[in-house]
Amino acid sequence: MAKIALDCNKETRSRTEAGSLAARCIAQGDGWCVSDIVCTSGPRDLPFEERHTNTSIAIVAAGTFQYRSDAGRELMTPGSLLLGNAGQCFECSHEHATGDRCFSFWYAPEFFERLAVEAGGRVRGPVFRALRLPPLRALSAVIARSCAAVFAKEDVSWEELSIELAARSIQLAQGVSPGSGAEPSSIARVTRSIRMIEHRIGKIHSLADLAQEARLSPFHFLRTFRVITGVTPHQYLRRLRLRESAIQMNTEKKKKIIDVAIDCGFEDISTFNRAFRAEFGATPRAFRNAA
């Protein structure tokens, strides 16, 4: 099977406006490819329609952007997965904030179809009906390993990671509905809160503070945030902190676990240990030793 060319999707295109896209191939093999994509586009950069040549699953590592197709539209946030079927037209834009970073996994259609059958996915028609998977516990470990491998240049099997990510995405996407179709004004409000969390991950973020940043009442913010991101603000913040702690334990191996916990916003080590074990199925020490 031929290797996937790096010019097949939107991630390799350089923009002529103020923003740009830079793609770096991390690994590739027969039927699959992984690239590190850094985008610096912002509200002044106009989007245009593009097409997924191959089946695509992209981990959003940082930043936010809007992802649209005929299936709807979604706000992409750190920890979520962008899903794209081969041949699907789409559009990405940064209407409310600047820049993002993604780790994009591309699969040749025939290669992915075999994975879909083995994982119990759809045999006929597009594998993905949804545009996005929200930050879910079932994805935390594979996302953390992928991020740590890029940031710390760890020696991992990208082929294994690509197959594991595809299998989990296929299974989880079967229970996810197409795009939420949220109003642009609501997306802009939630984006402000998400960016504040991302830039101040170790700070205390109450529901009232996040709602104030979004200029909504706590009740309306809670409902709007869940519709747009797929998780509650508490789940999003907790999962972001745990994912960051897992990355730090792989990339900063001399750093004490208690220091990692405090830097990521946990007030005591016992709470951190319980939350980490529930998220990743192992204690922080065992997780670090395994890595």
C-alpha positions in Angstrom: 0.0 0.0 0.0 1.4 3.4 -0.9 2.4 5.8 1.8 0.2 8.8 2.4 1.5 12.0 0.8 1.8 15.0 3.1 0.0 17.4 0.7 -3.3 15.6 0.9 -5.2 17.7 3.4 -5.6 21.3 4.7 -2.9 21.0 7.3 0.0 21.3 4.7 -1.3 24.4 3.0 0.4 27.8 3.7 -1.9 30.7 3.9 -1.2 33.9 2.0 -2.9 36.0 4.7 -1.4 37.0 8.1 -1.9 33.4 9.4 0.0 30.3 8.2 0.1 26.6 8.6 3.3 24.6 9.2 3.3 20.8 9.0 6.0 18.5 10.2 5.8 14.7 9.5 6.3 12.8 12.7 6.0 9.3 11.4 4.4 7.3 8.6 3.9 3.8 7.3 1.8 1.8 4.9 -1.6 3.4 5.0 -1.1 5.9 7.8 0.7 9.1 8.6 1.1 11.4 11.6 1.9 15.1 11.4 2.4 18.0 13.9 0.4 20.9 12.6 0.8 24.5 13.9 -1.6 27.1 12.7 -1.3 30.9 13.4 -4.5 32.0 11.7 -6.8 34.4 13.5 -10.0 36.4 13.1 -8.7 38.4 10.1 -7.9 35.3 8.1 -10.8 34.2 5.8 -11.5 30.4 5.6 -12.3 28.6 2.4 -13.6 25.1 1.6 -11.2 22.2 1.6 -11.4 18.4 1.3 -10.2 15.4 3.3 -8.4 13.2 0.8 -7.9 10.6 3.4 -9.7 9.7 6.6 -8.5 12.1 9.3 -8.4 12.1 13.1 -6.7 15.1 14.6 -5.9 15.6 18.3 -6.3 19.2 19.3 -3.3 19.9 21.5 -3.7 23.6 22.0 -5.9 26.5 20.9 -9.4 26.6 19.6 -11.0 26.9 16.1 -14.3 26.3 14.3 -14.7 23.2 12.2 -17.6 23.1 9.7 -19.0 20.7 7.0 -22.4 19.8 5.6 -22.9 17.7 8.8 -22.9 20.8 11.0 -20.3 22.8 12.9 -18.3 22.3 16.1 -15.9 24.3 18.3 -12.6 22.4 18.5 -11.0 22.6 22.0 -7.8 21.1 23.6 -8.4 17.4 24.2 -11.1 17.0 21.5 -10.7 15.0 18.3 -11.4 16.3 14.8 -13.0 13.6 12.6 -13.0 13.7 8.8 -14.2 11.1 6.3 -12.2 10.6 3.0 -13.7 12.9 0.4 -15.5 15.1 2.9 -15.5 18.9 2.2 -14.9 21.1 5.3 -13.9 24.5 6.5 -11.8 25.6 9.5 -11.7 29.1 10.9 -10.4 31.2 13.8 -13.2 33.7 14.2 -12.8 34.3 18.0 -9.2 33.6 18.8 -5.8 33.1 17.1 -3.8 29.9 16.5 -4.0 26.2 17.3 -1.8 23.1 17.3 -3.0 19.6 16.3 -1.5 16.2 15.8 -3.1 14.9 12.7 -3.5 11.1 12.0 -4.2 10.4 8.3 -5.4 7.0 7.1 -5.7 5.7 3.5 -9.4 4.9 2.9 -8.9 1.1 2.3 -6.6 0.9 5.4 -9.2 2.7 7.6 -12.1 0.6 6.3 -10.4 -2.6 7.5 -9.8 -1.0 10.9 -13.5 0.1 11.0 -14.7 -3.4 10.3 -12.5 -4.9 13.0 -13.5 -2.2 15.5 -17.2 -2.9 14.8 -17.8 0.4 13.0 -20.0 1.2 10.0 -19.4 -1.1 7.0 -21.3 1.0 4.5 -21.2 4.8 4.0 -19.0 7.2 6.0 -17.5 5.9 9.2 -17.9 9.2 11.0 -21.3 10.9 11.2 -20.0 13.3 13.8 -17.4 16.0 13.2 -15.8 15.8 16.7 -15.3 13.7 19.8 -15.3 15.8 22.9 -12.6 15.4 25.6 -13.6 12.0 27.0 -12.0 9.8 29.6 -11.7 6.9 27.2 -9.4 9.1 25.0 -7.2 10.6 27.8 -4.4 8.0 27.9 -3.8 7.9 24.1 -4.0 11.7 23.8 -1.5 12.1 26.7 0.9 9.6 25.2 0.8 11.3 21.8 1.4 14.7 23.3 4.2 13.5 25.5 5.8 11.7 22.5 5.9 15.0 20.5 6.9 17.3 23.3 9.6 15.1 24.8 10.5 13.3 21.6 9.9 10.0 23.3 10.5 6.8 21.4 7.0 5.4 20.9 5.3 3.2 18.3 3.3 5.7 16.3 1.8 2.8 14.3 0.4 1.3 17.5 -0.9 4.7 18.6 -2.5 5.4 15.3 -4.3 2.1 15.3 -5.4 2.5 19.0 -6.7 6.1 18.3 -8.6 4.9 15.2 -10.2 2.0 17.0 -11.3 4.1 20.0 -12.6 6.9 17.8 -14.7 4.5 15.6 -16.3 3.0 18.7 -17.0 6.3 20.5 -18.2 8.1 17.4 -21.1 5.7 17.0 -22.8 7.3 20.0 -22.1 10.9 19.1 -24.6 13.1 17.2 -23.6 15.4 14.3 -22.6 19.0 14.8 -24.4 21.0 17.6 -25.1 24.0 15.3 -24.6 26.4 18.2 -24.9 30.1 17.5 -21.7 32.0 16.7 -22.3 34.4 19.6 -22.4 31.4 22.0 -19.3 29.9 20.5 -17.5 33.2 21.0 -18.5 33.4 24.6 -17.4 29.8 25.4 -14.1 30.3 23.5 -13.2 33.2 25.8 -13.6 30.9 28.9 -11.7 28.0 27.3 -8.8 30.3 26.4 -8.7 31.6 29.9 -8.6 28.1 31.4 -5.9 27.0 28.9 -3.6 30.0 29.7 -4.2 29.7 33.5 -4.5 26.0 34.0 -3.1 26.0 37.6 -5.5 28.8 38.8 -8.8 28.4 40.6 -11.7 28.7 38.1 -15.2 28.8 39.7 -18.3 28.4 37.6 -19.1 32.0 38.4 -15.7 33.3 37.2 -16.0 31.3 33.9 -19.5 32.5 33.4 -18.4 36.1 34.0 -15.7 35.7 31.4 -18.3 34.4 28.9 -20.7 37.2 30.0 -23.5 34.8 30.8 -25.3 33.8 33.9 -23.9 30.6 35.6 -27.1 28.7 34.6 -26.9 29.7 30.9 -23.1 29.3 30.8 -23.3 25.7 32.2 -25.9 24.7 29.6 -24.2 26.5 26.7 -20.7 25.1 27.6 -22.0 21.5 27.7 -23.8 21.8 24.4 -20.8 23.3 22.6 -18.0 21.2 24.1 -19.7 18.0 25.0 -18.7 18.1 28.6 -19.4 20.3 31.7 -16.9 23.0 32.7 -15.8 20.9 35.7 -15.2 17.9 33.5 -13.3 19.9 31.0 -11.1 21.6 33.5 -10.4 18.4 35.5 -9.5 16.5 32.3 -7.3 19.2 31.0 -5.3 19.3 34.2 -5.0 15.6 34.4 -3.8 15.4 30.8 -1.3 18.2 31.4 0.0 16.3 34.5 0.4 13.1 32.5 2.4 15.0 29.9 4.6 16.7 32.5 5.4 13.4 34.2 6.7 12.1 30.8 8.5 15.2 29.7 9.9 16.4 33.1 11.0 13.1 34.6 12.9 14.7 37.5 10.0 16.8 38.6 8.3 15.5 41.8 4.8 14.2 41.4 3.5 16.6 44.1 5.0 19.5 42.3 3.3 18.4 39.1 0.0 18.1 40.9 0.2 21.6 42.4 1.4 23.2 39.2 -1.6 21.7 37.4 -4.1 23.1 39.9 -4.6 20.3 42.4 -4.6 21.4 46.0 -3.5 18.2 47.6 -1.7 15.0 46.5 -4.5 12.6 47.7 -7.1 14.3 45.5 -4.7 14.2 42.6 -3.9 10.5 43.0 -7.5 9.5 43.1 -8.4 11.6 40.1 -5.4 10.4 38.1 -6.1 6.8 38.8 -9.7 7.2 37.8 -8.7 8.9 34.5 -5.7 6.7 33.4 -6.3 3.4 35.3 -2.9 3.7 37.1 -1.3 5.7 39.9 0.9 8.7 38.9 4.0 6.8 39.9 3.0 3.6 38.0 2.1 5.7 35.0 5.5 7.4 35.0 7.4 4.1 35.5 5.5 2.5 32.6 6.3 5.4 30.3 
